Every structure is written in structure tokens, then in C-alpha cells.
């Protein structure tokens, strides 16, 4: 090909693998946020697995075609759902067709690229603000009068912002003697979601606290009351799945197929 014979290095593999793990963690959070903004019930496990599977298929196809651009969920799109109050999948399909036209016909791309930056910045301001608010709203189940919870929340937020910012500016200072391990550390440390979320998970499960204090009891009651199984299956089913399963029963054992 144009760039010669494909080569795979351990450093490149480790770095990309860490990026994929970070993308999976972010995507799972995006799925829940998207469901909440759309007024849909929380996605079941098979829907989460199916979403990650399709992201993997998309990444494989982009690598096969040459661009090498990772296919994953984008928080900006979830913010657009909260901003427009439109969560229909038909609209998403029409938007995908429009994006294809923009990519194929240069004049369309020029028109959207000519939008003033302040307008784009204003849209991002609202969209990312709504995404942050959705994430913070999950704290409604937690006892925020508890010093334990305030400590976990404060430390996780602070280090989740500070460490990625430091690692971006000082990536060259990370030197363990192993190039592959250095690449892995850089990718992990530059992900605020991995640092903040991982630290919050660690502290929440190691510092003693009751289920009521941690919000587990309130969350289970809220999700149990909001879980409408027929509605959930109607929203997250793939057309033709039941017919295909009846023909090939083995498919029902796969983790990304609805129960």
C-alpha cells in the first residue's frame, strides 16, 4: 500500500488498548446519560454489550478502510439531545445521511465549516453544561451531609481534573524505563474519567459506609420503580431479532442479544 507493509508494535498496541478501555468506560456513561435525557428507562446489560460491540465493529472497519479513526460515542451528541429535546432514532438516521452528504459534497462541508466559532462555542457551552448536570444529578441518591461522601466526591473531582491537566503538560517527564509502559501511563493519566471514576470507585468501596449513606438503597428503589420491562424491551430491541433467534436458538446465549 501507500505506507508499506503494516507493522504492529507493542507500544502502539498497549497505547491503543488503553485508549479503547477509556472509550468503553466513557461510552457506558454516555449510554446512561442518553437514556436519561431521552426519558427512556436505563439500558439493560445486553444493550450496553451491543453498543460496545458495534463500536468495536466500527473501529475495525475504519482501520480496514485506512482512516484509523476510533468509532465511539460522543458526549456532544448527547448534549444535543438535551438541547433540542429530540431523541428519535429516525432523526439520528437522517442526521447520519446528512453527514454522508457533507463528507461527499464539498460545498455542504464548506457551509458548516464557515459557521462562526462563537456560535459553536455557545452550543458547546450549553451541551457540555447539560451533560455535567446529568452526571451530577446522580448524586441525588447520596447523603451529601456525610463527611465521608463529601471527602470521596471532593478528592475524586479534584484529582480527576488536576492529574490529566498535569500529564498533558508534562507527558515527557513520565519515564519508567519502558517505552510501552510509559505510553500506557500517559493514556491512562490523561483520561479524567479513568482517574476520577476509578478513584471514586476505590474510595467508595474501601472507606466504611452504610448502604443508605452511599445511596445504594435509594438508587435500587428508584431504578426498580422506573424499570418497565415491556417498555425496556420495546425501546432496546433490534427489529427482526426474535425471528432470527427462533431460527438460530444459539444466538440467545450471546451477551449482546436481548433476554
QUIKA-V192435 format. One line per field, one symbol per residue. psi: psi as a letter, one per 20 degrees, with the letter a starting at -180 (. if undefined). A space follows every 10 residues. Layout:
# QUIKA-V192435
psi->???
This chain:
# QUIKA-V192435
psi->ahjappqpqg ghggghghhg ghhgghhghh gghghghijq qqprghhghh ghghhggghg hhhhihhkpp orqphhhhhh ghgikojphh hgghhgghhg hhhgohhghh ghhipqhhgg hhghggghgh ghhgghhiih iqnjiphghh gggggggghh hgghgghghk hiiooiiogg hggggggghi ohgggggggg gghhihpqqr hghijgghgg gghhhioogg hghhgjqppi ghghhhhnhh hiiqijpq.
